[in-house]
């Protein structure tokens, strides 16, 4: 018999990985099916099983669900399946010595009513349910729905048509949006907003998304700490002298005669007493030694050592080239500063008065206008750079070098072939030979001993005359 080479596709990640041996089959009632499937794979020969997403398996998935989405005319009654015949698995003879009896398994299922059926029946055939409350509800909601090419859509308040999903499709959408390839394990409200932006709808979206995010195992084990205090505040006595210190690093500054370019400073929050030392470079050893010798040895062990949030200070500082803060150009809105929470500003007061829906709509409008803000900032940068270029070019003295010419280079830290500078040390190094020329005014050099230097800016070079 010729050996077959089969490739089997399945959209159930659990079943595929169980057949491949990646996952274990833990349910006892599934073990006979697993063994029989492995036995069939051995009979068929070379069988490859691959997992594919459900959206790439639409044909088989549609055949499996065609009975649940079909709509019958009003004069015909739809019959729900209440009994299925399931073929029993074939057991291996090696597992049990006695012959197993084969029984038919009766599975009684009551199909859960799809909420879309009532709307589709009313839109297509004008059919209403017998319950008076449901009839009123269908008549009230139906104008916002359309049935197009076998798919039900709902018009949102923004005028966007959202595809209506059933229970299984809604679960798939939440799994993909929350923990899929592009999932960010967001909270329930954000998950609902994301699925809505993707173009989907079902009546219990908000509740289902909140419940789904709350039950996510990964989110529960890796979630953030609860920041809200469990008890009222127990205030402590104000700090005494040398109880809390503020630590900051100033620099880089123009190099001193000793080669120092940084200042490490500490200030006592109570007395405003300051301690400072100069540094050639900022290393953790220098900071630890400063804290030990200038703070702990002199004034005792402090309770707090506080450093500034320089990164956030930069992000929230108004920049002249863009006429905006970096935070606003990234997120479309100014950052809420701690002071605005302590003393509520006007925008905080307005935002607190908005409902959740209005707040979301306002945030969407801010994001829609973000591209325009960035374009305006780009134009301001171009104008700013043009003004800088005009002022800079007034002092330009054209100077260029060709490959093979001899040049001298300024003795600066960018030339790493010499030691520290002293009072009578020459200001220029060289001569060097120009080895490569770049279009941006920089050069690569070669020393007499073959050492390569650069790239180096042309403003640090001058011609060498032999």
Sine and cosine of phi, psi and omega as CSV:
sin_phi,cos_phi,sin_psi,cos_psi,sin_omega,cos_omega
0.00,0.00,0.71,-0.71,-0.02,-1.00
-0.96,0.28,0.73,-0.69,-0.04,-1.00
-0.96,0.26,0.68,-0.74,-0.03,-1.00
-1.00,-0.02,0.49,-0.87,0.10,-0.99
-0.85,-0.52,0.98,-0.18,-0.10,-1.00
-0.93,-0.36,0.54,-0.84,0.09,-1.00
-0.83,-0.56,0.89,-0.46,-0.09,-1.00
-0.95,-0.31,0.75,-0.66,0.02,-1.00
-0.93,-0.36,0.63,-0.78,0.04,-1.00
-0.55,-0.84,0.58,-0.81,-0.01,-1.00
-0.99,-0.13,0.10,0.99,0.08,-1.00
-0.99,-0.13,0.96,-0.28,-0.03,-1.00
-0.89,0.45,-0.57,0.82,-0.01,-1.00
-0.90,0.43,-0.76,0.65,-0.05,-1.00
-0.91,0.42,-0.68,0.73,-0.02,-1.00
-0.88,0.48,-0.72,0.69,-0.01,-1.00
-0.94,0.34,-0.48,0.88,0.09,-1.00
-0.92,0.38,-0.67,0.74,0.02,-1.00
-0.93,0.36,-0.49,0.87,0.03,-1.00
-0.99,0.14,-0.15,0.99,0.01,-1.00
1.00,0.03,0.10,1.00,0.01,-1.00
-0.97,0.25,-0.68,0.73,0.04,-1.00
-0.97,-0.25,0.48,-0.88,0.09,-1.00
-1.00,-0.01,0.54,-0.84,0.08,-1.00
-1.00,0.02,0.95,-0.31,-0.11,-0.99
-1.00,-0.07,-0.45,0.89,-0.01,-1.00
-0.98,0.19,0.83,-0.56,-0.04,-1.00
-0.87,0.49,-0.56,0.83,-0.05,-1.00
-0.95,0.32,-0.26,0.97,0.01,-1.00
-1.00,-0.09,-0.22,0.98,-0.05,-1.00
-0.88,0.47,-0.69,0.73,0.04,-1.00
-0.87,0.50,-0.62,0.78,0.04,-1.00
-0.91,0.41,-0.63,0.78,0.02,-1.00
-0.90,0.44,-0.71,0.71,0.00,-1.00
-0.90,0.43,-0.65,0.76,-0.01,-1.00
-0.92,0.39,-0.61,0.79,0.04,-1.00
-0.91,0.42,-0.66,0.75,0.05,-1.00
-0.91,0.42,-0.57,0.82,0.03,-1.00
-0.92,0.40,-0.68,0.74,0.05,-1.00
-0.90,0.45,-0.61,0.79,0.04,-1.00
-0.89,0.46,-0.58,0.81,0.06,-1.00
-0.93,0.36,-0.60,0.80,0.03,-1.00
-0.92,0.38,-0.63,0.78,-0.09,-1.00
-0.97,0.24,-0.35,0.94,0.03,-1.00
0.97,-0.23,-0.77,-0.64,-0.07,-1.00
-0.99,0.15,0.97,-0.24,-0.04,-1.00
-0.87,-0.49,0.78,-0.62,0.05,-1.00
-0.92,-0.40,0.79,-0.61,0.00,-1.00
-0.93,-0.37,0.78,-0.62,-0.03,-1.00
-0.78,-0.62,0.61,-0.79,0.07,-1.00
-1.00,-0.06,0.72,-0.69,0.05,-1.00
-0.78,-0.63,0.50,-0.87,0.06,-1.00
-0.89,0.46,0.38,-0.93,-0.06,-1.00
-0.91,0.42,-0.52,0.86,-0.01,-1.00
-0.94,0.33,-0.24,0.97,0.11,-0.99
-1.00,-0.10,0.01,1.00,0.02,-1.00
-0.86,-0.51,0.64,0.76,-0.15,-0.99
-0.93,0.37,-0.58,0.82,-0.05,-1.00
-0.90,0.44,-0.77,0.64,0.02,-1.00
-0.92,0.39,-0.60,0.80,0.00,-1.00
-0.92,0.39,-0.60,0.80,0.02,-1.00
-0.92,0.38,-0.64,0.77,0.04,-1.00
-0.89,0.46,-0.57,0.82,-0.02,-1.00
-0.96,0.28,-0.43,0.90,-0.08,-1.00
-0.94,-0.35,0.12,0.99,-0.09,-1.00
-0.88,0.47,-0.53,0.85,-0.04,-1.00
-0.94,0.34,-0.45,0.89,-0.06,-1.00
-1.00,0.09,-0.27,0.96,-0.04,-1.00
-0.94,-0.35,-0.10,1.00,-0.03,-1.00
-0.95,0.31,0.61,-0.79,0.00,-1.00
-0.91,-0.42,0.84,-0.54,-0.01,-1.00
-1.00,-0.04,0.46,-0.89,0.08,-1.00
-0.87,0.49,0.28,-0.96,-0.10,-0.99
-0.91,0.41,-0.46,0.89,-0.05,-1.00
-1.00,0.10,0.01,1.00,0.03,-1.00
-0.90,-0.43,0.60,-0.80,-0.01,-1.00
-0.99,-0.13,0.68,-0.74,0.03,-1.00
-1.00,0.01,0.79,-0.62,-0.07,-1.00
-0.97,-0.23,0.83,-0.56,0.04,-1.00
-0.99,0.15,0.57,-0.82,0.01,-1.00
-0.99,0.15,0.86,-0.51,-0.03,-1.00
-0.93,-0.38,-0.11,0.99,-0.03,-1.00
-0.51,-0.86,0.77,-0.63,0.04,-1.00
-0.87,-0.50,0.54,-0.84,0.13,-0.99
-0.98,-0.20,0.84,-0.54,-0.02,-1.00
-0.94,-0.35,0.79,-0.61,0.00,-1.00
-0.95,0.31,0.81,-0.59,-0.03,-1.00
-0.95,0.30,0.45,-0.89,0.01,-1.00
-0.97,0.26,0.39,-0.92,0.08,-1.00
-1.00,-0.05,0.84,-0.54,-0.04,-1.00
-1.00,0.04,0.53,-0.85,0.08,-1.00
-0.95,0.31,0.63,-0.78,0.00,-1.00
-0.93,0.36,-0.40,0.92,-0.04,-1.00
-0.97,0.25,-0.37,0.93,-0.08,-1.00
-0.96,0.30,-0.65,0.76,-0.03,-1.00
-0.76,-0.65,0.67,-0.74,-0.02,-1.00
-0.95,0.32,-0.54,0.84,-0.05,-1.00
-1.00,-0.03,0.42,-0.91,0.00,-1.00
-0.96,0.28,0.74,-0.68,-0.03,-1.00
-1.00,0.08,0.64,-0.77,0.10,-0.99
-0.99,0.16,0.65,-0.76,-0.01,-1.00
-0.99,-0.16,0.80,-0.60,0.00,-1.00
-0.86,-0.52,0.46,-0.89,0.15,-0.99
-1.00,0.08,0.73,-0.68,-0.02,-1.00
-0.98,-0.18,0.82,-0.58,0.03,-1.00
-0.99,-0.15,0.85,-0.53,0.02,-1.00
-0.93,-0.37,0.91,-0.41,0.00,-1.00
-0.99,-0.11,0.90,-0.43,-0.03,-1.00
-0.84,-0.54,0.68,-0.74,0.15,-0.99
-0.94,-0.35,0.94,-0.35,-0.10,-1.00
-0.92,0.38,0.78,-0.63,0.02,-1.00
-0.96,0.28,0.71,-0.71,-0.08,-1.00
-0.93,0.36,0.76,-0.65,0.05,-1.00
-0.99,0.16,0.80,-0.60,-0.06,-1.00
-0.89,0.45,-0.37,0.93,-0.02,-1.00
-0.96,0.28,-0.41,0.91,-0.08,-1.00
-0.88,0.48,-0.67,0.74,-0.03,-1.00
-0.90,0.44,-0.65,0.76,-0.01,-1.00
-0.94,0.34,-0.67,0.74,-0.01,-1.00
-0.91,0.41,-0.66,0.75,0.03,-1.00
-0.88,0.48,-0.62,0.79,-0.01,-1.00
-0.95,0.30,-0.65,0.76,-0.02,-1.00
-0.93,0.36,-0.63,0.78,-0.08,-1.00
-1.00,0.06,-0.66,0.76,-0.15,-0.99
-0.85,-0.53,-0.03,1.00,-0.03,-1.00
0.93,0.37,0.34,0.94,-0.05,-1.00
-1.00,0.07,0.74,-0.67,-0.01,-1.00
-0.89,-0.45,0.47,-0.88,0.04,-1.00
-0.94,0.33,0.27,-0.96,-0.03,-1.00
-0.96,0.28,-0.51,0.86,-0.01,-1.00
-0.92,0.39,0.77,-0.64,-0.05,-1.00
-0.91,0.41,-0.62,0.79,0.01,-1.00
-0.91,0.42,-0.65,0.76,0.03,-1.00
-0.92,0.39,-0.58,0.81,0.02,-1.00
-0.89,0.46,-0.70,0.71,0.03,-1.00
-0.90,0.44,-0.66,0.75,-0.01,-1.00
-0.91,0.42,-0.66,0.75,0.00,-1.00
-0.91,0.41,-0.70,0.72,0.01,-1.00
-0.89,0.46,-0.57,0.82,-0.02,-1.00
-0.96,0.27,-0.60,0.80,-0.09,-1.00
-1.00,0.00,-0.41,0.91,-0.14,-0.99
-0.87,0.50,-0.58,0.81,-0.03,-1.00
-0.85,0.52,-0.33,0.94,-0.01,-1.00
-1.00,-0.03,0.05,1.00,-0.02,-1.00
-0.92,-0.40,0.50,-0.86,0.16,-0.99
-0.72,-0.70,0.50,-0.86,0.02,-1.00
-0.90,-0.44,0.95,-0.32,-0.13,-0.99
-0.79,-0.62,0.87,-0.49,0.05,-1.00
0.79,0.61,0.73,0.68,0.08,-1.00
0.98,0.21,0.16,0.99,-0.02,-1.00
-0.78,-0.63,0.67,-0.74,-0.01,-1.00
-1.00,-0.06,0.72,-0.69,0.01,-1.00
-0.80,-0.60,0.47,-0.88,0.06,-1.00
-0.82,-0.57,0.72,-0.69,-0.01,-1.00
-1.00,0.09,0.82,-0.57,0.00,-1.00
-0.99,0.11,0.06,-1.00,0.02,-1.00
-0.92,0.39,-0.39,0.92,0.04,-1.00
-0.99,0.11,-0.02,1.00,-0.01,-1.00
1.00,0.06,0.13,0.99,-0.01,-1.00
-1.00,-0.07,0.68,-0.74,0.02,-1.00
-1.00,0.03,0.84,-0.55,-0.03,-1.00
-0.96,-0.27,0.71,-0.71,0.02,-1.00
-0.96,0.28,0.73,-0.68,-0.01,-1.00
-1.00,0.09,0.72,-0.69,-0.07,-1.00
-0.91,-0.42,0.51,-0.86,0.14,-0.99
-1.00,0.09,-0.15,-0.99,-0.09,-1.00
-0.91,0.41,-0.73,0.68,-0.02,-1.00
-0.92,0.39,-0.69,0.73,0.00,-1.00
-0.91,0.40,-0.59,0.81,0.04,-1.00
-0.90,0.43,-0.66,0.75,0.04,-1.00
-0.89,0.45,-0.65,0.76,0.04,-1.00
-0.90,0.44,-0.66,0.75,0.01,-1.00
-0.90,0.44,-0.67,0.75,0.01,-1.00
-0.92,0.38,-0.64,0.77,0.02,-1.00
-0.89,0.46,-0.69,0.72,-0.04,-1.00
-0.94,0.35,-0.68,0.74,-0.04,-1.00
-0.95,0.30,-0.48,0.88,-0.07,-1.00
-1.00,-0.01,-0.72,0.69,-0.11,-0.99
-0.75,-0.67,0.32,0.95,0.02,-1.00
-0.99,0.17,-0.35,-0.94,-0.03,-1.00
-0.88,0.48,-0.68,0.74,0.01,-1.00
-0.98,-0.20,0.25,0.97,-0.01,-1.00
-0.97,0.25,0.57,-0.82,-0.03,-1.00
-0.88,-0.47,0.20,0.98,-0.02,-1.00
0.77,0.64,0.80,0.60,-0.02,-1.00
-0.99,0.13,0.19,-0.98,0.02,-1.00
-0.95,0.32,0.15,-0.99,-0.06,-1.00
-0.85,0.52,-0.78,0.63,0.02,-1.00
-0.87,0.49,-0.63,0.78,0.03,-1.00
-0.93,0.36,-0.59,0.81,0.06,-1.00
-0.90,0.44,-0.68,0.74,0.05,-1.00
-0.88,0.48,-0.70,0.72,-0.01,-1.00
-0.90,0.43,-0.62,0.79,-0.01,-1.00
-0.93,0.38,-0.69,0.72,0.01,-1.00
-0.90,0.43,-0.62,0.79,0.04,-1.00
-0.91,0.42,-0.64,0.77,0.05,-1.00
-0.91,0.41,-0.47,0.88,0.06,-1.00
-0.96,0.27,-0.27,0.96,0.10,-0.99
0.97,-0.23,0.55,0.84,-0.02,-1.00
-0.80,-0.59,0.37,-0.93,-0.03,-1.00
-0.43,-0.90,0.58,-0.81,0.29,-0.96
-0.45,-0.90,0.38,-0.93,-0.21,-0.98
-0.87,0.50,-0.56,0.83,-0.09,-1.00
-0.96,-0.29,0.66,0.75,-0.07,-1.00
-0.87,0.49,-0.77,0.64,-0.11,-0.99
-0.89,0.46,-0.76,0.65,-0.02,-1.00
-0.89,0.45,-0.70,0.72,-0.02,-1.00
-0.90,0.43,-0.65,0.76,-0.01,-1.00
-0.92,0.40,-0.65,0.76,0.03,-1.00
-0.91,0.42,-0.69,0.72,0.02,-1.00
-0.91,0.41,-0.64,0.77,-0.02,-1.00
-0.91,0.42,-0.72,0.69,0.00,-1.00
-0.92,0.39,-0.55,0.83,0.00,-1.00
-0.93,0.36,-0.53,0.85,-0.04,-1.00
-1.00,-0.04,-0.03,1.00,0.00,-1.00
-0.90,0.44,0.83,-0.56,-0.04,-1.00
-0.90,0.43,-0.69,0.72,-0.02,-1.00
-0.89,0.46,-0.66,0.75,0.00,-1.00
-0.92,0.40,-0.56,0.83,-0.01,-1.00
-0.95,0.32,-0.64,0.77,-0.04,-1.00
-0.99,0.15,-0.44,0.90,-0.05,-1.00
-0.91,-0.43,0.25,0.97,-0.02,-1.00
-0.94,0.33,0.27,-0.96,0.00,-1.00
-0.94,0.33,0.35,-0.94,0.10,-1.00
-0.92,0.38,0.46,-0.89,0.05,-1.00
-0.98,0.19,0.91,-0.41,-0.08,-1.00
-0.99,0.11,-0.36,0.93,-0.02,-1.00
-0.93,0.36,0.74,-0.67,-0.03,-1.00
-0.94,0.34,0.61,-0.79,0.00,-1.00
-0.99,0.15,-0.28,0.96,-0.04,-1.00
-0.72,-0.69,0.29,-0.96,0.09,-1.00
-0.88,0.47,0.34,-0.94,-0.04,-1.00
-0.93,0.37,0.70,-0.72,0.10,-1.00
-0.93,-0.36,1.00,-0.04,-0.09,-1.00
-0.92,0.39,0.54,-0.84,0.04,-1.00
-0.95,-0.31,0.21,-0.98,0.01,-1.00
-0.93,0.36,0.55,-0.84,0.00,-1.00
-0.84,0.54,0.55,-0.84,-0.07,-1.00
-0.91,0.42,0.51,-0.86,0.02,-1.00
-1.00,-0.10,0.05,-1.00,-0.06,-1.00
-0.88,0.48,0.58,-0.81,0.01,-1.00
0.87,0.50,0.39,0.92,0.04,-1.00
-1.00,0.06,-0.55,0.84,0.00,-1.00
-0.68,-0.74,0.70,-0.72,-0.02,-1.00
-0.84,-0.55,0.60,-0.80,0.14,-0.99
-0.98,-0.22,0.75,-0.66,-0.10,-1.00
-0.90,-0.44,0.70,-0.71,-0.01,-1.00
-0.49,-0.87,0.44,-0.90,0.04,-1.00
-0.89,-0.46,0.80,-0.59,0.00,-1.00
-0.95,-0.30,0.73,-0.68,0.03,-1.00
0.68,-0.73,0.01,-1.00,0.09,1.00
-0.97,0.25,0.57,-0.82,0.00,-1.00
-0.92,-0.39,0.23,-0.97,0.11,-0.99
-0.82,0.57,0.69,-0.73,-0.11,-0.99
-0.91,0.42,0.72,-0.70,0.03,-1.00
-0.99,0.12,0.01,-1.00,0.01,-1.00
-0.91,0.42,-0.44,0.90,0.03,-1.00
-1.00,0.01,0.05,1.00,0.01,-1.00
1.00,0.09,0.23,0.97,-0.01,-1.00
-1.00,0.06,0.68,-0.73,0.01,-1.00
-0.77,-0.64,-0.04,1.00,0.02,-1.00
-0.79,-0.62,0.40,-0.92,0.11,-0.99
-0.79,-0.62,0.82,-0.57,0.08,-1.00
-0.98,-0.20,0.90,-0.43,-0.10,-0.99
-0.86,-0.51,0.54,-0.84,0.07,-1.00
-0.70,-0.71,0.65,-0.76,-0.04,-1.00
-0.78,-0.63,0.75,-0.66,0.07,-1.00
-0.97,0.24,0.78,-0.63,-0.08,-1.00
-0.94,0.35,-0.44,0.90,-0.06,-1.00
-1.00,0.09,-0.81,0.59,-0.08,-1.00
-0.99,-0.11,-0.16,0.99,-0.06,-1.00
0.90,0.43,0.36,0.93,0.07,-1.00
-0.94,0.34,0.67,-0.74,-0.10,-1.00
-0.88,-0.48,0.59,-0.81,0.14,-0.99
-0.79,-0.62,0.63,-0.78,-0.04,-1.00
-0.47,-0.88,0.53,-0.85,0.08,-1.00
-0.65,-0.76,0.55,-0.84,0.10,-1.00
-0.99,0.10,0.50,-0.86,-0.01,-1.00
-0.72,-0.70,0.60,-0.80,0.13,-0.99
-0.98,0.19,-0.58,0.82,0.04,-1.00
-0.48,-0.88,0.45,-0.89,-0.06,-1.00
-1.00,-0.05,0.93,-0.36,0.06,-1.00
-0.77,-0.64,0.40,-0.92,-0.02,-1.00
-0.89,0.45,-0.51,0.86,0.01,-1.00
-0.90,0.43,-0.64,0.77,0.01,-1.00
-0.92,0.40,-0.65,0.76,0.00,-1.00
-0.92,0.39,-0.69,0.73,0.01,-1.00
-0.89,0.45,-0.67,0.74,0.01,-1.00
-0.91,0.42,-0.60,0.80,0.03,-1.00
-0.91,0.41,-0.71,0.71,0.00,-1.00
-0.90,0.44,-0.64,0.77,-0.03,-1.00
-0.94,0.35,-0.75,0.66,-0.14,-0.99
-0.99,0.11,-0.55,0.83,-0.10,-1.00
-0.99,-0.16,-0.27,0.96,-0.02,-1.00
-0.89,-0.45,-0.85,0.52,-0.11,-0.99
-0.93,0.37,-0.75,0.66,-0.04,-1.00
-0.91,0.41,-0.50,0.86,-0.07,-1.00
-1.00,-0.04,-0.64,0.77,-0.17,-0.99
-0.82,-0.58,0.06,1.00,0.00,-1.00
1.00,-0.05,0.10,-1.00,-0.04,-1.00
-0.98,0.20,0.86,-0.51,0.01,-1.00
-0.97,0.22,0.37,-0.93,0.07,-1.00
-0.99,0.16,-0.56,0.83,-0.06,-1.00
-0.72,-0.70,0.64,-0.77,0.21,-0.98
-0.80,-0.60,0.90,-0.43,-0.16,-0.99
-0.92,-0.39,0.74,-0.68,0.10,-1.00
-0.92,-0.39,0.39,-0.92,-0.06,-1.00
-0.98,0.18,0.36,-0.93,0.08,-1.00
-1.00,-0.06,0.95,0.30,-0.09,-1.00
-0.89,0.45,-0.55,0.83,-0.02,-1.00
-0.89,0.45,-0.72,0.70,0.01,-1.00
-0.95,0.32,-0.51,0.86,0.09,-1.00
-0.88,0.48,-0.64,0.77,0.04,-1.00
-0.93,0.36,-0.66,0.75,-0.06,-1.00
-0.91,0.41,-0.48,0.88,-0.07,-1.00
-0.96,-0.26,0.23,0.97,0.01,-1.00
-1.00,-0.08,0.70,-0.71,0.00,-1.00
-0.92,0.39,0.77,-0.64,-0.04,-1.00
-0.96,-0.29,0.75,-0.66,-0.03,-1.00
-0.90,0.43,-0.70,0.72,-0.04,-1.00
-0.87,0.50,-0.62,0.78,-0.06,-1.00
-0.99,-0.15,-0.22,0.98,-0.08,-1.00
0.84,0.55,0.57,0.82,0.00,-1.00
-0.35,-0.94,0.19,-0.98,0.08,-1.00
-1.00,0.00,0.49,-0.87,0.06,-1.00
-0.85,0.53,-0.57,0.82,-0.01,-1.00
-0.90,0.44,-0.66,0.75,-0.02,-1.00
-0.92,0.39,-0.56,0.83,0.00,-1.00
-0.97,0.24,-0.31,0.95,0.03,-1.00
-1.00,-0.01,-0.69,0.72,-0.13,-0.99
-0.93,-0.36,-0.08,1.00,0.07,-1.00
0.99,0.14,0.04,1.00,-0.02,-1.00
-0.48,-0.88,0.46,-0.89,0.01,-1.00
-0.95,0.30,0.54,-0.84,0.02,-1.00
-0.93,0.36,0.56,-0.83,0.07,-1.00
-0.99,0.12,0.92,-0.40,-0.04,-1.00
-0.99,0.14,0.41,-0.91,0.00,-1.00
-0.84,0.55,-0.57,0.82,0.00,-1.00
-0.89,0.46,-0.57,0.82,0.00,-1.00
-0.92,0.38,-0.41,0.91,0.08,-1.00
-0.99,0.14,-0.57,0.82,0.03,-1.00
-0.95,0.30,-0.71,0.70,0.07,-1.00
-0.87,-0.50,1.00,-0.07,-0.15,-0.99
-0.82,0.57,0.80,-0.59,0.07,-1.00
-0.99,0.14,0.02,-1.00,-0.05,-1.00
-0.90,0.43,-0.68,0.74,-0.04,-1.00
-0.93,0.36,-0.53,0.85,0.07,-1.00
-0.92,0.39,-0.67,0.74,0.02,-1.00
-0.90,0.44,-0.64,0.77,0.02,-1.00
-0.92,0.39,-0.67,0.74,-0.04,-1.00
-0.91,0.41,-0.58,0.81,0.02,-1.00
-0.92,0.39,-0.44,0.90,0.01,-1.00
-0.99,0.11,-0.10,0.99,-0.01,-1.00
-1.00,0.06,0.54,-0.84,0.11,-0.99
-0.97,0.23,0.19,-0.98,-0.01,-1.00
-0.88,0.48,-0.64,0.77,-0.02,-1.00
-0.93,0.38,-0.67,0.74,0.03,-1.00
-0.92,0.38,-0.57,0.82,0.03,-1.00
-0.91,0.41,-0.66,0.75,0.05,-1.00
-0.90,0.43,-0.68,0.73,0.01,-1.00
-0.90,0.44,-0.65,0.76,0.05,-1.00
-0.90,0.44,-0.63,0.77,0.02,-1.00
-0.91,0.41,-0.61,0.79,0.05,-1.00
-0.90,0.44,-0.65,0.76,0.03,-1.00
-0.90,0.43,-0.61,0.79,0.04,-1.00
-0.91,0.41,-0.64,0.77,0.03,-1.00
-0.93,0.36,-0.58,0.82,0.03,-1.00
-0.91,0.43,-0.56,0.83,-0.01,-1.00
-1.00,0.07,0.00,1.00,-0.07,-1.00
-0.91,0.40,-0.65,0.76,0.00,-1.00
-0.88,0.48,-0.63,0.78,0.03,-1.00
-0.90,0.43,-0.65,0.76,0.05,-1.00
-0.88,0.47,-0.65,0.76,-0.01,-1.00
-0.93,0.38,-0.61,0.79,0.05,-1.00
-0.91,0.42,-0.67,0.74,0.05,-1.00
-0.89,0.45,-0.64,0.77,0.04,-1.00
-0.90,0.43,-0.62,0.78,0.04,-1.00
-0.90,0.44,-0.65,0.76,0.04,-1.00
-0.91,0.42,-0.63,0.77,0.04,-1.00
-0.91,0.42,-0.61,0.79,0.04,-1.00
-0.90,0.45,-0.67,0.74,0.02,-1.00
-0.89,0.46,-0.67,0.74,0.04,-1.00
-0.91,0.41,-0.65,0.76,0.02,-1.00
-0.90,0.44,-0.69,0.72,0.03,-1.00
-0.92,0.40,-0.56,0.83,0.05,-1.00
-0.91,0.42,-0.66,0.75,0.04,-1.00
-0.91,0.42,-0.66,0.75,0.04,-1.00
-0.89,0.45,-0.67,0.74,0.00,-1.00
-0.89,0.45,-0.65,0.76,0.00,-1.00
-0.89,0.45,-0.68,0.73,0.01,-1.00
-0.94,0.33,-0.60,0.80,-0.03,-1.00
-0.94,0.33,-0.64,0.77,-0.09,-1.00
-0.93,0.36,-0.28,0.96,0.04,-1.00
-0.91,0.41,-0.42,0.91,-0.07,-1.00
-0.96,-0.28,0.21,0.98,-0.04,-1.00
-0.96,0.28,0.70,-0.71,0.14,-0.99
-0.86,-0.51,0.98,-0.22,-0.12,-0.99
-0.82,0.57,0.74,-0.67,-0.01,-1.00
-0.42,-0.91,0.85,-0.53,0.00,-1.00
-0.62,-0.78,0.33,-0.95,-0.05,-1.00
-0.72,-0.69,0.46,-0.89,0.00,-1.00
-0.94,-0.33,0.31,-0.95,0.02,-1.00
-0.89,0.46,0.75,-0.66,0.01,-1.00
0.99,-0.14,-0.22,0.97,0.01,-1.00
-0.97,0.23,0.42,-0.91,0.03,-1.00
-1.00,-0.08,0.71,-0.70,-0.02,-1.00
-0.68,-0.74,0.31,-0.95,0.15,-0.99
-0.93,-0.37,0.51,-0.86,-0.02,-1.00
-0.86,-0.50,0.58,-0.82,0.01,-1.00
-0.90,0.43,0.66,-0.76,0.05,-1.00
-0.98,0.18,1.00,0.03,0.01,-1.00
-0.82,-0.57,0.15,-0.99,0.06,-1.00
-0.87,0.50,-0.34,0.94,0.01,-1.00
-0.94,0.35,-0.33,0.95,0.10,-0.99
-0.99,-0.14,0.95,-0.31,-0.14,-0.99
-0.99,-0.12,0.53,0.85,-0.05,-1.00
-0.93,-0.37,0.26,0.97,-0.03,-1.00
-0.62,-0.78,0.21,-0.98,0.03,-1.00
-1.00,0.05,-0.28,-0.96,-0.01,-1.00
-0.93,0.37,0.50,-0.87,-0.02,-1.00
-0.98,0.18,0.59,-0.81,0.11,-0.99
-0.86,-0.51,0.02,-1.00,-0.14,-0.99
-0.87,0.50,-0.64,0.77,-0.06,-1.00
-0.97,-0.25,0.33,0.94,0.04,-1.00
-0.97,0.26,0.69,-0.73,0.04,-1.00
-0.85,0.53,0.51,-0.86,-0.02,-1.00
-0.99,0.10,-0.26,0.97,-0.04,-1.00
-0.82,-0.58,0.52,-0.85,0.07,-1.00
-0.92,-0.40,0.42,-0.91,0.09,-1.00
0.65,-0.76,-0.27,-0.96,0.08,1.00
-0.98,0.17,0.41,-0.91,0.09,-1.00
-0.88,-0.47,0.42,-0.91,0.06,-1.00
-0.97,-0.23,0.75,-0.66,0.03,-1.00
-0.94,0.34,0.88,-0.48,-0.04,-1.00
-0.98,-0.18,-0.54,0.84,-0.05,-1.00
-0.50,-0.87,0.64,-0.77,-0.02,-1.00
-0.89,-0.45,0.75,-0.66,0.05,-1.00
-0.96,-0.28,0.40,-0.92,-0.06,-1.00
-0.95,0.30,-0.30,0.95,-0.04,-1.00
-1.00,0.00,0.22,0.98,0.05,-1.00
1.00,0.05,0.29,0.96,0.05,-1.00
-0.93,-0.37,0.32,-0.95,-0.11,-0.99
-0.64,-0.77,0.44,-0.90,0.20,-0.98
-0.95,-0.32,0.70,-0.71,-0.11,-0.99
-0.88,-0.48,0.30,-0.95,0.08,-1.00
-0.75,-0.66,0.78,-0.62,0.03,-1.00
-0.99,0.15,0.10,-1.00,-0.03,-1.00
-0.89,0.45,-0.54,0.84,-0.02,-1.00
-1.00,0.06,0.15,0.99,0.02,-1.00
1.00,-0.01,-0.03,1.00,0.00,-1.00
-0.94,0.34,0.78,-0.62,-0.01,-1.00
-1.00,-0.01,0.67,-0.74,-0.05,-1.00
-0.79,-0.61,0.63,-0.78,0.10,-1.00
0.91,-0.42,-0.04,-1.00,0.12,0.99
-0.92,0.40,0.53,-0.85,-0.01,-1.00
-0.71,-0.70,0.63,-0.77,-0.02,-1.00
-0.92,0.39,0.60,-0.80,-0.03,-1.00
-0.90,0.43,-0.35,0.94,-0.01,-1.00
-0.95,0.32,-0.26,0.97,0.05,-1.00
-0.99,-0.11,0.21,0.98,-0.03,-1.00
-0.86,-0.51,0.43,-0.90,0.18,-0.98
-0.53,-0.85,0.38,-0.92,-0.08,-1.00
-0.94,0.35,0.61,-0.79,0.04,-1.00
-0.96,-0.28,0.77,-0.63,-0.01,-1.00
-0.95,-0.31,0.88,-0.47,-0.06,-1.00
-0.98,0.20,0.00,0.00,0.00,0.00
